[in-house]
Amino acid sequence: MLWHTTRAEKPSPDSDLIGGMLTAIQEFAGQVLGGGDAHLHQLQVGTQELMLEFGRHSYVALLIDGVAPAGFRWKLYQQIFAFEKGAQQHLHQYDGDASRLRETARRQFEPFLSIEAKVSR
C-alpha cells in the first residue's frame, strides 16, 4: 500500500491489514468470479460502498458512505492515469519501498477526501 488515510474521527486500521484485505478481495474475485484480468470494482455493505478503480500498475480503493456523485469514478480513473504517468519510472522499478511514491500518491488522491457522497435512503 502506497498511502492510506481517512476523514473519520476514529483511528484507521493498520495499512498492512487494509492492504491484505484488498489483496484477498482481488484474489477471490479473480479465482472465483472471473479469472485472468477480472477485477472487482464495487462491493456494497449496507450504506457503504468499497469502490475500486484500476490503472495499469496501481489501483485505488475508496470506502464511500452513501452514493458517489455523478462522474466520480471517471474523475478517479483520470487521477490514477495522471499518477501513473507522473510516477512511471518509480512504478516500473518498484521494489516494495513505498516511501518514494507515498507523497505523490497523497498529493494526487487526497482531494477526493473533500468530495461529499450523497446520503442513500
Phi and psi restraints in degrees (range 20) as a CNS / XPLOR table:
assign (resid 1 and name C) (resid 2 and name N)
       (resid 2 and name CA) (resid 2 and name C) 1.0 -80.9 20.0 2
assign (resid 2 and name N) (resid 2 and name CA)
       (resid 2 and name C) (resid 3 and name N) 1.0 -41.3 20.0 2
assign (resid 2 and name C) (resid 3 and name N)
       (resid 3 and name CA) (resid 3 and name C) 1.0 -161.6 20.0 2
assign (resid 3 and name N) (resid 3 and name CA)
       (resid 3 and name C) (resid 4 and name N) 1.0 142.9 20.0 2
assign (resid 3 and name C) (resid 4 and name N)
       (resid 4 and name CA) (resid 4 and name C) 1.0 -150.2 20.0 2
assign (resid 4 and name N) (resid 4 and name CA)
       (resid 4 and name C) (resid 5 and name N) 1.0 151.5 20.0 2
assign (resid 4 and name C) (resid 5 and name N)
       (resid 5 and name CA) (resid 5 and name C) 1.0 -157.0 20.0 2
assign (resid 5 and name N) (resid 5 and name CA)
       (resid 5 and name C) (resid 6 and name N) 1.0 176.2 20.0 2
assign (resid 5 and name C) (resid 6 and name N)
       (resid 6 and name CA) (resid 6 and name C) 1.0 -148.3 20.0 2
assign (resid 6 and name N) (resid 6 and name CA)
       (resid 6 and name C) (resid 7 and name N) 1.0 155.4 20.0 2
assign (resid 6 and name C) (resid 7 and name N)
       (resid 7 and name CA) (resid 7 and name C) 1.0 -104.5 20.0 2
assign (resid 7 and name N) (resid 7 and name CA)
       (resid 7 and name C) (resid 8 and name N) 1.0 5.3 20.0 2
assign (resid 7 and name C) (resid 8 and name N)
       (resid 8 and name CA) (resid 8 and name C) 1.0 -70.8 20.0 2
assign (resid 8 and name N) (resid 8 and name CA)
       (resid 8 and name C) (resid 9 and name N) 1.0 153.1 20.0 2
assign (resid 8 and name C) (resid 9 and name N)
       (resid 9 and name CA) (resid 9 and name C) 1.0 -74.7 20.0 2
assign (resid 9 and name N) (resid 9 and name CA)
       (resid 9 and name C) (resid 10 and name N) 1.0 -31.3 20.0 2
assign (resid 9 and name C) (resid 10 and name N)
       (resid 10 and name CA) (resid 10 and name C) 1.0 -78.9 20.0 2
assign (resid 10 and name N) (resid 10 and name CA)
       (resid 10 and name C) (resid 11 and name N) 1.0 153.4 20.0 2
assign (resid 10 and name C) (resid 11 and name N)
       (resid 11 and name CA) (resid 11 and name C) 1.0 -61.7 20.0 2
assign (resid 11 and name N) (resid 11 and name CA)
       (resid 11 and name C) (resid 12 and name N) 1.0 145.8 20.0 2
assign (resid 11 and name C) (resid 12 and name N)
       (resid 12 and name CA) (resid 12 and name C) 1.0 -78.5 20.0 2
assign (resid 12 and name N) (resid 12 and name CA)
       (resid 12 and name C) (resid 13 and name N) 1.0 146.1 20.0 2
assign (resid 12 and name C) (resid 13 and name N)
       (resid 13 and name CA) (resid 13 and name C) 1.0 -60.0 20.0 2
assign (resid 13 and name N) (resid 13 and name CA)
       (resid 13 and name C) (resid 14 and name N) 1.0 160.8 20.0 2
assign (resid 13 and name C) (resid 14 and name N)
       (resid 14 and name CA) (resid 14 and name C) 1.0 -55.8 20.0 2
assign (resid 14 and name N) (resid 14 and name CA)
       (resid 14 and name C) (resid 15 and name N) 1.0 139.0 20.0 2
assign (resid 14 and name C) (resid 15 and name N)
       (resid 15 and name CA) (resid 15 and name C) 1.0 -63.0 20.0 2
assign (resid 15 and name N) (resid 15 and name CA)
       (resid 15 and name C) (resid 16 and name N) 1.0 -32.0 20.0 2
assign (resid 15 and name C) (resid 16 and name N)
       (resid 16 and name CA) (resid 16 and name C) 1.0 -66.3 20.0 2
assign (resid 16 and name N) (resid 16 and name CA)
       (resid 16 and name C) (resid 17 and name N) 1.0 -38.1 20.0 2
assign (resid 16 and name C) (resid 17 and name N)
       (resid 17 and name CA) (resid 17 and name C) 1.0 -64.6 20.0 2
assign (resid 17 and name N) (resid 17 and name CA)
       (resid 17 and name C) (resid 18 and name N) 1.0 -44.2 20.0 2
assign (resid 17 and name C) (resid 18 and name N)
       (resid 18 and name CA) (resid 18 and name C) 1.0 -65.4 20.0 2
assign (resid 18 and name N) (resid 18 and name CA)
       (resid 18 and name C) (resid 19 and name N) 1.0 -45.7 20.0 2
assign (resid 18 and name C) (resid 19 and name N)
       (resid 19 and name CA) (resid 19 and name C) 1.0 -60.4 20.0 2
assign (resid 19 and name N) (resid 19 and name CA)
       (resid 19 and name C) (resid 20 and name N) 1.0 -41.6 20.0 2
assign (resid 19 and name C) (resid 20 and name N)
       (resid 20 and name CA) (resid 20 and name C) 1.0 -63.6 20.0 2
assign (resid 20 and name N) (resid 20 and name CA)
       (resid 20 and name C) (resid 21 and name N) 1.0 -40.6 20.0 2
assign (resid 20 and name C) (resid 21 and name N)
       (resid 21 and name CA) (resid 21 and name C) 1.0 -64.3 20.0 2
assign (resid 21 and name N) (resid 21 and name CA)
       (resid 21 and name C) (resid 22 and name N) 1.0 -44.2 20.0 2
assign (resid 21 and name C) (resid 22 and name N)
       (resid 22 and name CA) (resid 22 and name C) 1.0 -64.1 20.0 2
assign (resid 22 and name N) (resid 22 and name CA)
       (resid 22 and name C) (resid 23 and name N) 1.0 -39.0 20.0 2
assign (resid 22 and name C) (resid 23 and name N)
       (resid 23 and name CA) (resid 23 and name C) 1.0 -63.4 20.0 2
assign (resid 23 and name N) (resid 23 and name CA)
       (resid 23 and name C) (resid 24 and name N) 1.0 -44.4 20.0 2
assign (resid 23 and name C) (resid 24 and name N)
       (resid 24 and name CA) (resid 24 and name C) 1.0 -63.1 20.0 2
assign (resid 24 and name N) (resid 24 and name CA)
       (resid 24 and name C) (resid 25 and name N) 1.0 -41.7 20.0 2
assign (resid 24 and name C) (resid 25 and name N)
       (resid 25 and name CA) (resid 25 and name C) 1.0 -61.7 20.0 2
assign (resid 25 and name N) (resid 25 and name CA)
       (resid 25 and name C) (resid 26 and name N) 1.0 -45.3 20.0 2
assign (resid 25 and name C) (resid 26 and name N)
       (resid 26 and name CA) (resid 26 and name C) 1.0 -66.8 20.0 2
assign (resid 26 and name N) (resid 26 and name CA)
       (resid 26 and name C) (resid 27 and name N) 1.0 -39.9 20.0 2
assign (resid 26 and name C) (resid 27 and name N)
       (resid 27 and name CA) (resid 27 and name C) 1.0 -64.5 20.0 2
assign (resid 27 and name N) (resid 27 and name CA)
       (resid 27 and name C) (resid 28 and name N) 1.0 -40.8 20.0 2
assign (resid 27 and name C) (resid 28 and name N)
       (resid 28 and name CA) (resid 28 and name C) 1.0 -60.2 20.0 2
assign (resid 28 and name N) (resid 28 and name CA)
       (resid 28 and name C) (resid 29 and name N) 1.0 -49.1 20.0 2
assign (resid 28 and name C) (resid 29 and name N)
       (resid 29 and name CA) (resid 29 and name C) 1.0 -60.6 20.0 2
assign (resid 29 and name N) (resid 29 and name CA)
       (resid 29 and name C) (resid 30 and name N) 1.0 -42.1 20.0 2
assign (resid 29 and name C) (resid 30 and name N)
       (resid 30 and name CA) (resid 30 and name C) 1.0 -66.7 20.0 2
assign (resid 30 and name N) (resid 30 and name CA)
       (resid 30 and name C) (resid 31 and name N) 1.0 -41.1 20.0 2
assign (resid 30 and name C) (resid 31 and name N)
       (resid 31 and name CA) (resid 31 and name C) 1.0 -81.1 20.0 2
assign (resid 31 and name N) (resid 31 and name CA)
       (resid 31 and name C) (resid 32 and name N) 1.0 -41.7 20.0 2
assign (resid 31 and name C) (resid 32 and name N)
       (resid 32 and name CA) (resid 32 and name C) 1.0 -95.2 20.0 2
assign (resid 32 and name N) (resid 32 and name CA)
       (resid 32 and name C) (resid 33 and name N) 1.0 -41.9 20.0 2
assign (resid 32 and name C) (resid 33 and name N)
       (resid 33 and name CA) (resid 33 and name C) 1.0 -94.4 20.0 2
assign (resid 33 and name N) (resid 33 and name CA)
       (resid 33 and name C) (resid 34 and name N) 1.0 -27.0 20.0 2
assign (resid 33 and name C) (resid 34 and name N)
       (resid 34 and name CA) (resid 34 and name C) 1.0 -140.6 20.0 2
assign (resid 34 and name N) (resid 34 and name CA)
       (resid 34 and name C) (resid 35 and name N) 1.0 -88.8 20.0 2
assign (resid 34 and name C) (resid 35 and name N)
       (resid 35 and name CA) (resid 35 and name C) 1.0 120.0 20.0 2
assign (resid 35 and name N) (resid 35 and name CA)
       (resid 35 and name C) (resid 36 and name N) 1.0 163.1 20.0 2
assign (resid 35 and name C) (resid 36 and name N)
       (resid 36 and name CA) (resid 36 and name C) 1.0 63.8 20.0 2
assign (resid 36 and name N) (resid 36 and name CA)
       (resid 36 and name C) (resid 37 and name N) 1.0 -124.9 20.0 2
assign (resid 36 and name C) (resid 37 and name N)
       (resid 37 and name CA) (resid 37 and name C) 1.0 -97.1 20.0 2
assign (resid 37 and name N) (resid 37 and name CA)
       (resid 37 and name C) (resid 38 and name N) 1.0 20.3 20.0 2
assign (resid 37 and name C) (resid 38 and name N)
       (resid 38 and name CA) (resid 38 and name C) 1.0 -66.9 20.0 2
assign (resid 38 and name N) (resid 38 and name CA)
       (resid 38 and name C) (resid 39 and name N) 1.0 136.8 20.0 2
assign (resid 38 and name C) (resid 39 and name N)
       (resid 39 and name CA) (resid 39 and name C) 1.0 -128.0 20.0 2
assign (resid 39 and name N) (resid 39 and name CA)
       (resid 39 and name C) (resid 40 and name N) 1.0 143.5 20.0 2
assign (resid 39 and name C) (resid 40 and name N)
       (resid 40 and name CA) (resid 40 and name C) 1.0 -84.2 20.0 2
assign (resid 40 and name N) (resid 40 and name CA)
       (resid 40 and name C) (resid 41 and name N) 1.0 125.2 20.0 2
assign (resid 40 and name C) (resid 41 and name N)
       (resid 41 and name CA) (resid 41 and name C) 1.0 -104.5 20.0 2
assign (resid 41 and name N) (resid 41 and name CA)
       (resid 41 and name C) (resid 42 and name N) 1.0 -14.6 20.0 2
assign (resid 41 and name C) (resid 42 and name N)
       (resid 42 and name CA) (resid 42 and name C) 1.0 -155.4 20.0 2
assign (resid 42 and name N) (resid 42 and name CA)
       (resid 42 and name C) (resid 43 and name N) 1.0 140.9 20.0 2
assign (resid 42 and name C) (resid 43 and name N)
       (resid 43 and name CA) (resid 43 and name C) 1.0 -138.2 20.0 2
assign (resid 43 and name N) (resid 43 and name CA)
       (resid 43 and name C) (resid 44 and name N) 1.0 119.1 20.0 2
assign (resid 43 and name C) (resid 44 and name N)
       (resid 44 and name CA) (resid 44 and name C) 1.0 -101.2 20.0 2
assign (resid 44 and name N) (resid 44 and name CA)
       (resid 44 and name C) (resid 45 and name N) 1.0 128.4 20.0 2
assign (resid 44 and name C) (resid 45 and name N)
       (resid 45 and name CA) (resid 45 and name C) 1.0 -134.1 20.0 2
assign (resid 45 and name N) (resid 45 and name CA)
       (resid 45 and name C) (resid 46 and name N) 1.0 103.8 20.0 2
assign (resid 45 and name C) (resid 46 and name N)
       (resid 46 and name CA) (resid 46 and name C) 1.0 62.3 20.0 2
assign (resid 46 and name N) (resid 46 and name CA)
       (resid 46 and name C) (resid 47 and name N) 1.0 -127.0 20.0 2
assign (resid 46 and name C) (resid 47 and name N)
       (resid 47 and name CA) (resid 47 and name C) 1.0 -89.8 20.0 2
assign (resid 47 and name N) (resid 47 and name CA)
       (resid 47 and name C) (resid 48 and name N) 1.0 -1.0 20.0 2
assign (resid 47 and name C) (resid 48 and name N)
       (resid 48 and name CA) (resid 48 and name C) 1.0 -101.0 20.0 2
assign (resid 48 and name N) (resid 48 and name CA)
       (resid 48 and name C) (resid 49 and name N) 1.0 143.4 20.0 2
assign (resid 48 and name C) (resid 49 and name N)
       (resid 49 and name CA) (resid 49 and name C) 1.0 -123.2 20.0 2
assign (resid 49 and name N) (resid 49 and name CA)
       (resid 49 and name C) (resid 50 and name N) 1.0 129.1 20.0 2
assign (resid 49 and name C) (resid 50 and name N)
       (resid 50 and name CA) (resid 50 and name C) 1.0 -93.2 20.0 2
assign (resid 50 and name N) (resid 50 and name CA)
       (resid 50 and name C) (resid 51 and name N) 1.0 110.3 20.0 2
assign (resid 50 and name C) (resid 51 and name N)
       (resid 51 and name CA) (resid 51 and name C) 1.0 -101.4 20.0 2
assign (resid 51 and name N) (resid 51 and name CA)
       (resid 51 and name C) (resid 52 and name N) 1.0 128.3 20.0 2
assign (resid 51 and name C) (resid 52 and name N)
       (resid 52 and name CA) (resid 52 and name C) 1.0 -121.2 20.0 2
assign (resid 52 and name N) (resid 52 and name CA)
       (resid 52 and name C) (resid 53 and name N) 1.0 130.8 20.0 2
assign (resid 52 and name C) (resid 53 and name N)
       (resid 53 and name CA) (resid 53 and name C) 1.0 -132.0 20.0 2
assign (resid 53 and name N) (resid 53 and name CA)
       (resid 53 and name C) (resid 54 and name N) 1.0 139.0 20.0 2
assign (resid 53 and name C) (resid 54 and name N)
       (resid 54 and name CA) (resid 54 and name C) 1.0 -115.8 20.0 2
assign (resid 54 and name N) (resid 54 and name CA)
       (resid 54 and name C) (resid 55 and name N) 1.0 139.0 20.0 2
assign (resid 54 and name C) (resid 55 and name N)
       (resid 55 and name CA) (resid 55 and name C) 1.0 -103.5 20.0 2
assign (resid 55 and name N) (resid 55 and name CA)
       (resid 55 and name C) (resid 56 and name N) 1.0 -162.3 20.0 2
assign (resid 55 and name C) (resid 56 and name N)
       (resid 56 and name CA) (resid 56 and name C) 1.0 -78.9 20.0 2
assign (resid 56 and name N) (resid 56 and name CA)
       (resid 56 and name C) (resid 57 and name N) 1.0 -37.3 20.0 2
assign (resid 56 and name C) (resid 57 and name N)
       (resid 57 and name CA) (resid 57 and name C) 1.0 -119.6 20.0 2
assign (resid 57 and name N) (resid 57 and name CA)
       (resid 57 and name C) (resid 58 and name N) 1.0 -2.3 20.0 2
assign (resid 57 and name C) (resid 58 and name N)
       (resid 58 and name CA) (resid 58 and name C) 1.0 -152.7 20.0 2
assign (resid 58 and name N) (resid 58 and name CA)
       (resid 58 and name C) (resid 59 and name N) 1.0 169.3 20.0 2
assign (resid 58 and name C) (resid 59 and name N)
       (resid 59 and name CA) (resid 59 and name C) 1.0 -147.5 20.0 2
assign (resid 59 and name N) (resid 59 and name CA)
       (resid 59 and name C) (resid 60 and name N) 1.0 161.2 20.0 2
assign (resid 59 and name C) (resid 60 and name N)
       (resid 60 and name CA) (resid 60 and name C) 1.0 -120.3 20.0 2
assign (resid 60 and name N) (resid 60 and name CA)
       (resid 60 and name C) (resid 61 and name N) 1.0 136.8 20.0 2
assign (resid 60 and name C) (resid 61 and name N)
       (resid 61 and name CA) (resid 61 and name C) 1.0 -119.7 20.0 2
assign (resid 61 and name N) (resid 61 and name CA)
       (resid 61 and name C) (resid 62 and name N) 1.0 129.3 20.0 2
assign (resid 61 and name C) (resid 62 and name N)
       (resid 62 and name CA) (resid 62 and name C) 1.0 -127.1 20.0 2
assign (resid 62 and name N) (resid 62 and name CA)
       (resid 62 and name C) (resid 63 and name N) 1.0 134.4 20.0 2
assign (resid 62 and name C) (resid 63 and name N)
       (resid 63 and name CA) (resid 63 and name C) 1.0 -99.3 20.0 2
assign (resid 63 and name N) (resid 63 and name CA)
       (resid 63 and name C) (resid 64 and name N) 1.0 116.4 20.0 2
assign (resid 63 and name C) (resid 64 and name N)
       (resid 64 and name CA) (resid 64 and name C) 1.0 -112.9 20.0 2
assign (resid 64 and name N) (resid 64 and name CA)
       (resid 64 and name C) (resid 65 and name N) 1.0 129.7 20.0 2
assign (resid 64 and name C) (resid 65 and name N)
       (resid 65 and name CA) (resid 65 and name C) 1.0 -99.2 20.0 2
assign (resid 65 and name N) (resid 65 and name CA)
       (resid 65 and name C) (resid 66 and name N) 1.0 100.2 20.0 2
assign (resid 65 and name C) (resid 66 and name N)
       (resid 66 and name CA) (resid 66 and name C) 1.0 120.3 20.0 2
assign (resid 66 and name N) (resid 66 and name CA)
       (resid 66 and name C) (resid 67 and name N) 1.0 -148.5 20.0 2
assign (resid 66 and name C) (resid 67 and name N)
       (resid 67 and name CA) (resid 67 and name C) 1.0 -117.8 20.0 2
assign (resid 67 and name N) (resid 67 and name CA)
       (resid 67 and name C) (resid 68 and name N) 1.0 128.5 20.0 2
assign (resid 67 and name C) (resid 68 and name N)
       (resid 68 and name CA) (resid 68 and name C) 1.0 -65.2 20.0 2
assign (resid 68 and name N) (resid 68 and name CA)
       (resid 68 and name C) (resid 69 and name N) 1.0 143.7 20.0 2
assign (resid 68 and name C) (resid 69 and name N)
       (resid 69 and name CA) (resid 69 and name C) 1.0 -63.6 20.0 2
assign (resid 69 and name N) (resid 69 and name CA)
       (resid 69 and name C) (resid 70 and name N) 1.0 159.4 20.0 2
assign (resid 69 and name C) (resid 70 and name N)
       (resid 70 and name CA) (resid 70 and name C) 1.0 -56.7 20.0 2
assign (resid 70 and name N) (resid 70 and name CA)
       (resid 70 and name C) (resid 71 and name N) 1.0 137.4 20.0 2
assign (resid 70 and name C) (resid 71 and name N)
       (resid 71 and name CA) (resid 71 and name C) 1.0 80.6 20.0 2
assign (resid 71 and name N) (resid 71 and name CA)
       (resid 71 and name C) (resid 72 and name N) 1.0 -0.5 20.0 2
assign (resid 71 and name C) (resid 72 and name N)
       (resid 72 and name CA) (resid 72 and name C) 1.0 -61.8 20.0 2
assign (resid 72 and name N) (resid 72 and name CA)
       (resid 72 and name C) (resid 73 and name N) 1.0 -47.1 20.0 2
assign (resid 72 and name C) (resid 73 and name N)
       (resid 73 and name CA) (resid 73 and name C) 1.0 -61.8 20.0 2
assign (resid 73 and name N) (resid 73 and name CA)
       (resid 73 and name C) (resid 74 and name N) 1.0 -40.1 20.0 2
assign (resid 73 and name C) (resid 74 and name N)
       (resid 74 and name CA) (resid 74 and name C) 1.0 -63.3 20.0 2
assign (resid 74 and name N) (resid 74 and name CA)
       (resid 74 and name C) (resid 75 and name N) 1.0 -42.8 20.0 2
assign (resid 74 and name C) (resid 75 and name N)
       (resid 75 and name CA) (resid 75 and name C) 1.0 -62.3 20.0 2
assign (resid 75 and name N) (resid 75 and name CA)
       (resid 75 and name C) (resid 76 and name N) 1.0 -40.2 20.0 2
assign (resid 75 and name C) (resid 76 and name N)
       (resid 76 and name CA) (resid 76 and name C) 1.0 -63.5 20.0 2
assign (resid 76 and name N) (resid 76 and name CA)
       (resid 76 and name C) (resid 77 and name N) 1.0 -44.8 20.0 2
assign (resid 76 and name C) (resid 77 and name N)
       (resid 77 and name CA) (resid 77 and name C) 1.0 -60.1 20.0 2
assign (resid 77 and name N) (resid 77 and name CA)
       (resid 77 and name C) (resid 78 and name N) 1.0 -42.9 20.0 2
assign (resid 77 and name C) (resid 78 and name N)
       (resid 78 and name CA) (resid 78 and name C) 1.0 -61.4 20.0 2
assign (resid 78 and name N) (resid 78 and name CA)
       (resid 78 and name C) (resid 79 and name N) 1.0 -38.7 20.0 2
assign (resid 78 and name C) (resid 79 and name N)
       (resid 79 and name CA) (resid 79 and name C) 1.0 -67.5 20.0 2
assign (resid 79 and name N) (resid 79 and name CA)
       (resid 79 and name C) (resid 80 and name N) 1.0 -38.8 20.0 2
assign (resid 79 and name C) (resid 80 and name N)
       (resid 80 and name CA) (resid 80 and name C) 1.0 -62.0 20.0 2
assign (resid 80 and name N) (resid 80 and name CA)
       (resid 80 and name C) (resid 81 and name N) 1.0 -44.3 20.0 2
assign (resid 80 and name C) (resid 81 and name N)
       (resid 81 and name CA) (resid 81 and name C) 1.0 -60.5 20.0 2
assign (resid 81 and name N) (resid 81 and name CA)
       (resid 81 and name C) (resid 82 and name N) 1.0 -45.3 20.0 2
assign (resid 81 and name C) (resid 82 and name N)
       (resid 82 and name CA) (resid 82 and name C) 1.0 -64.5 20.0 2
assign (resid 82 and name N) (resid 82 and name CA)
       (resid 82 and name C) (resid 83 and name N) 1.0 -40.9 20.0 2
assign (resid 82 and name C) (resid 83 and name N)
       (resid 83 and name CA) (resid 83 and name C) 1.0 -60.5 20.0 2
assign (resid 83 and name N) (resid 83 and name CA)
       (resid 83 and name C) (resid 84 and name N) 1.0 -49.0 20.0 2
assign (resid 83 and name C) (resid 84 and name N)
       (resid 84 and name CA) (resid 84 and name C) 1.0 -65.1 20.0 2
assign (resid 84 and name N) (resid 84 and name CA)
       (resid 84 and name C) (resid 85 and name N) 1.0 -35.2 20.0 2
assign (resid 84 and name C) (resid 85 and name N)
       (resid 85 and name CA) (resid 85 and name C) 1.0 -66.5 20.0 2
assign (resid 85 and name N) (resid 85 and name CA)
       (resid 85 and name C) (resid 86 and name N) 1.0 -44.6 20.0 2
assign (resid 85 and name C) (resid 86 and name N)
       (resid 86 and name CA) (resid 86 and name C) 1.0 -71.4 20.0 2
assign (resid 86 and name N) (resid 86 and name CA)
       (resid 86 and name C) (resid 87 and name N) 1.0 -27.5 20.0 2
assign (resid 86 and name C) (resid 87 and name N)
       (resid 87 and name CA) (resid 87 and name C) 1.0 -110.2 20.0 2
assign (resid 87 and name N) (resid 87 and name CA)
       (resid 87 and name C) (resid 88 and name N) 1.0 19.8 20.0 2
assign (resid 87 and name C) (resid 88 and name N)
       (resid 88 and name CA) (resid 88 and name C) 1.0 -52.6 20.0 2
assign (resid 88 and name N) (resid 88 and name CA)
       (resid 88 and name C) (resid 89 and name N) 1.0 -48.4 20.0 2
assign (resid 88 and name C) (resid 89 and name N)
       (resid 89 and name CA) (resid 89 and name C) 1.0 -62.6 20.0 2
assign (resid 89 and name N) (resid 89 and name CA)
       (resid 89 and name C) (resid 90 and name N) 1.0 -45.8 20.0 2
assign (resid 89 and name C) (resid 90 and name N)
       (resid 90 and name CA) (resid 90 and name C) 1.0 -66.1 20.0 2
assign (resid 90 and name N) (resid 90 and name CA)
       (resid 90 and name C) (resid 91 and name N) 1.0 -36.2 20.0 2
assign (resid 90 and name C) (resid 91 and name N)
       (resid 91 and name CA) (resid 91 and name C) 1.0 -68.2 20.0 2
assign (resid 91 and name N) (resid 91 and name CA)
       (resid 91 and name C) (resid 92 and name N) 1.0 -40.1 20.0 2
assign (resid 91 and name C) (resid 92 and name N)
       (resid 92 and name CA) (resid 92 and name C) 1.0 -68.4 20.0 2
assign (resid 92 and name N) (resid 92 and name CA)
       (resid 92 and name C) (resid 93 and name N) 1.0 -28.1 20.0 2
assign (resid 92 and name C) (resid 93 and name N)
       (resid 93 and name CA) (resid 93 and name C) 1.0 -107.7 20.0 2
assign (resid 93 and name N) (resid 93 and name CA)
       (resid 93 and name C) (resid 94 and name N) 1.0 21.9 20.0 2
assign (resid 93 and name C) (resid 94 and name N)
       (resid 94 and name CA) (resid 94 and name C) 1.0 -61.5 20.0 2
assign (resid 94 and name N) (resid 94 and name CA)
       (resid 94 and name C) (resid 95 and name N) 1.0 127.7 20.0 2
assign (resid 94 and name C) (resid 95 and name N)
       (resid 95 and name CA) (resid 95 and name C) 1.0 -118.8 20.0 2
assign (resid 95 and name N) (resid 95 and name CA)
       (resid 95 and name C) (resid 96 and name N) 1.0 14.4 20.0 2
assign (resid 95 and name C) (resid 96 and name N)
       (resid 96 and name CA) (resid 96 and name C) 1.0 98.2 20.0 2
assign (resid 96 and name N) (resid 96 and name CA)
       (resid 96 and name C) (resid 97 and name N) 1.0 -8.8 20.0 2
assign (resid 96 and name C) (resid 97 and name N)
       (resid 97 and name CA) (resid 97 and name C) 1.0 -91.9 20.0 2
assign (resid 97 and name N) (resid 97 and name CA)
       (resid 97 and name C) (resid 98 and name N) 1.0 103.2 20.0 2
assign (resid 97 and name C) (resid 98 and name N)
       (resid 98 and name CA) (resid 98 and name C) 1.0 -77.5 20.0 2
assign (resid 98 and name N) (resid 98 and name CA)
       (resid 98 and name C) (resid 99 and name N) 1.0 -10.3 20.0 2
assign (resid 98 and name C) (resid 99 and name N)
       (resid 99 and name CA) (resid 99 and name C) 1.0 -60.1 20.0 2
assign (resid 99 and name N) (resid 99 and name CA)
       (resid 99 and name C) (resid 100 and name N) 1.0 -33.1 20.0 2
assign (resid 99 and name C) (resid 100 and name N)
       (resid 100 and name CA) (resid 100 and name C) 1.0 -73.9 20.0 2
assign (resid 100 and name N) (resid 100 and name CA)
       (resid 100 and name C) (resid 101 and name N) 1.0 -18.7 20.0 2
assign (resid 100 and name C) (resid 101 and name N)
       (resid 101 and name CA) (resid 101 and name C) 1.0 -109.2 20.0 2
assign (resid 101 and name N) (resid 101 and name CA)
       (resid 101 and name C) (resid 102 and name N) 1.0 -13.6 20.0 2
assign (resid 101 and name C) (resid 102 and name N)
       (resid 102 and name CA) (resid 102 and name C) 1.0 -59.3 20.0 2
assign (resid 102 and name N) (resid 102 and name CA)
       (resid 102 and name C) (resid 103 and name N) 1.0 -48.2 20.0 2
assign (resid 102 and name C) (resid 103 and name N)
       (resid 103 and name CA) (resid 103 and name C) 1.0 -67.4 20.0 2
assign (resid 103 and name N) (resid 103 and name CA)
       (resid 103 and name C) (resid 104 and name N) 1.0 -38.9 20.0 2
assign (resid 103 and name C) (resid 104 and name N)
       (resid 104 and name CA) (resid 104 and name C) 1.0 -62.4 20.0 2
assign (resid 104 and name N) (resid 104 and name CA)
       (resid 104 and name C) (resid 105 and name N) 1.0 -44.8 20.0 2
assign (resid 104 and name C) (resid 105 and name N)
       (resid 105 and name CA) (resid 105 and name C) 1.0 -63.1 20.0 2
assign (resid 105 and name N) (resid 105 and name CA)
       (resid 105 and name C) (resid 106 and name N) 1.0 -42.4 20.0 2
assign (resid 105 and name C) (resid 106 and name N)
       (resid 106 and name CA) (resid 106 and name C) 1.0 -59.7 20.0 2
assign (resid 106 and name N) (resid 106 and name CA)
       (resid 106 and name C) (resid 107 and name N) 1.0 -49.5 20.0 2
assign (resid 106 and name C) (resid 107 and name N)
       (resid 107 and name CA) (resid 107 and name C) 1.0 -61.6 20.0 2
assign (resid 107 and name N) (resid 107 and name CA)
       (resid 107 and name C) (resid 108 and name N) 1.0 -38.5 20.0 2
assign (resid 107 and name C) (resid 108 and name N)
       (resid 108 and name CA) (resid 108 and name C) 1.0 -72.2 20.0 2
assign (resid 108 and name N) (resid 108 and name CA)
       (resid 108 and name C) (resid 109 and name N) 1.0 -37.7 20.0 2
assign (resid 108 and name C) (resid 109 and name N)
       (resid 109 and name CA) (resid 109 and name C) 1.0 -111.0 20.0 2
assign (resid 109 and name N) (resid 109 and name CA)
       (resid 109 and name C) (resid 110 and name N) 1.0 -12.7 20.0 2
assign (resid 109 and name C) (resid 110 and name N)
       (resid 110 and name CA) (resid 110 and name C) 1.0 -58.9 20.0 2
assign (resid 110 and name N) (resid 110 and name CA)
       (resid 110 and name C) (resid 111 and name N) 1.0 -34.7 20.0 2
assign (resid 110 and name C) (resid 111 and name N)
       (resid 111 and name CA) (resid 111 and name C) 1.0 -57.3 20.0 2
assign (resid 111 and name N) (resid 111 and name CA)
       (resid 111 and name C) (resid 112 and name N) 1.0 -23.0 20.0 2
assign (resid 111 and name C) (resid 112 and name N)
       (resid 112 and name CA) (resid 112 and name C) 1.0 -67.2 20.0 2
assign (resid 112 and name N) (resid 112 and name CA)
       (resid 112 and name C) (resid 113 and name N) 1.0 -19.4 20.0 2
assign (resid 112 and name C) (resid 113 and name N)
       (resid 113 and name CA) (resid 113 and name C) 1.0 -67.4 20.0 2
assign (resid 113 and name N) (resid 113 and name CA)
       (resid 113 and name C) (resid 114 and name N) 1.0 -24.2 20.0 2
assign (resid 113 and name C) (resid 114 and name N)
       (resid 114 and name CA) (resid 114 and name C) 1.0 -88.5 20.0 2
assign (resid 114 and name N) (resid 114 and name CA)
       (resid 114 and name C) (resid 115 and name N) 1.0 -5.1 20.0 2
assign (resid 114 and name C) (resid 115 and name N)
       (resid 115 and name CA) (resid 115 and name C) 1.0 -83.4 20.0 2
assign (resid 115 and name N) (resid 115 and name CA)
       (resid 115 and name C) (resid 116 and name N) 1.0 125.4 20.0 2
assign (resid 115 and name C) (resid 116 and name N)
       (resid 116 and name CA) (resid 116 and name C) 1.0 -88.2 20.0 2
assign (resid 116 and name N) (resid 116 and name CA)
       (resid 116 and name C) (resid 117 and name N) 1.0 131.9 20.0 2
assign (resid 116 and name C) (resid 117 and name N)
       (resid 117 and name CA) (resid 117 and name C) 1.0 -80.3 20.0 2
assign (resid 117 and name N) (resid 117 and name CA)
       (resid 117 and name C) (resid 118 and name N) 1.0 153.4 20.0 2
assign (resid 117 and name C) (resid 118 and name N)
       (resid 118 and name CA) (resid 118 and name C) 1.0 -79.5 20.0 2
assign (resid 118 and name N) (resid 118 and name CA)
       (resid 118 and name C) (resid 119 and name N) 1.0 139.8 20.0 2
assign (resid 118 and name C) (resid 119 and name N)
       (resid 119 and name CA) (resid 119 and name C) 1.0 -71.9 20.0 2
assign (resid 119 and name N) (resid 119 and name CA)
       (resid 119 and name C) (resid 120 and name N) 1.0 127.1 20.0 2
assign (resid 119 and name C) (resid 120 and name N)
       (resid 120 and name CA) (resid 120 and name C) 1.0 -89.9 20.0 2
assign (resid 120 and name N) (resid 120 and name CA)
       (resid 120 and name C) (resid 121 and name N) 1.0 146.4 20.0 2
